[in-house]
Amino acid sequence: MKEIYGWDKRKAQINLAKHKVSFEEGETIFDDPFLITYHDELHSEKEERLISIGISKNQRILLVVHVEKQETADFILVRIISCRKATPSERKLYEESK
């Protein structure tokens, strides 16, 4: 099944200014074979949010918050909500999962 990535342009600009990470770079972690993804229980009241941690094309370990919605039988829309560099504890979680 193919994944299509999208996001709100204004939110992406705010995220870039705040975290110095673009959503375009964040999208690249989904190519990481060691990507870890888990449910974001604290922020899933209105929609089921997921947290993924992986290495970007720029070799940075990033954390991406996103939602997934199956649009058709052929593809899933992955909407990125936020993206930032992983904290030391998140980096450790990623490294230990390899």
C-alpha positions in Angstrom: 0.0 0.0 0.0 1.3 3.4 -0.9 1.7 6.2 1.6 1.0 9.8 0.6 2.3 12.6 2.9 0.7 15.9 3.6 0.4 18.7 6.2 -0.9 22.1 6.8 1.4 24.7 5.3 1.0 27.3 8.0 1.6 24.6 10.7 4.7 23.6 8.8 6.1 27.1 8.8 5.4 27.5 12.6 7.1 24.1 13.2 10.2 25.1 11.2 10.5 28.4 13.1 10.1 26.7 16.5 12.0 23.4 16.0 14.3 24.2 13.0 13.0 21.0 11.3 11.0 21.0 8.2 8.1 18.7 7.6 9.8 17.7 4.3 12.8 16.4 6.3 10.4 14.8 8.8 8.7 12.9 6.0 12.1 11.2 5.2 12.2 9.2 8.5 9.5 6.9 7.1 12.2 5.5 4.8 14.2 4.4 7.8 14.2 0.5 8.1 14.6 0.9 11.9 11.7 3.4 12.3 9.7 2.9 15.5 6.0 4.0 15.7 3.7 3.9 18.7 0.3 5.3 19.7 0.2 8.8 21.3 -2.2 8.1 24.1 -2.0 11.6 25.6 -3.1 13.4 22.5 -5.5 11.0 20.8 -8.8 12.3 22.2 -10.1 13.7 18.8 -8.1 11.5 16.4 -5.7 8.6 16.7 -2.2 10.2 16.7 1.0 8.2 16.2 4.5 9.0 17.2 7.4 7.8 14.9 11.1 8.1 15.6 13.7 7.5 12.9 16.7 8.9 11.0 16.1 11.6 8.4 17.9 12.0 5.1 20.1 14.6 7.0 21.1 11.9 9.5 19.2 13.4 12.4 17.1 11.3 14.7 13.7 13.0 14.6 10.3 12.5 16.3 7.3 13.0 14.1 3.7 13.2 15.3 1.2 12.2 12.7 -2.2 10.6 11.8 -2.9 8.0 9.2 -6.1 7.7 7.2 -6.8 5.1 4.6 -8.1 7.1 1.7 -8.6 4.2 -0.8 -7.7 0.6 -1.0 -4.5 1.7 -2.7 -3.1 4.4 -0.4 -2.9 5.9 3.1 -2.7 9.6 3.8 -0.1 10.3 6.5 -0.7 13.9 7.8 2.3 15.3 9.7 1.3 17.4 12.8 4.7 18.2 14.2 8.3 17.3 13.8 11.4 17.9 16.0 14.8 16.5 17.0 14.4 13.6 19.4 15.3 14.2 23.0 18.1 12.2 24.6 15.5 9.7 26.1 13.8 9.4 22.7 17.1 8.8 21.0 17.9 6.1 23.5 14.6 4.4 22.8 15.3 4.5 19.1 18.9 3.2 19.5 17.8 0.4 21.8 15.1 -0.8 19.4 17.6 -1.6 16.6 
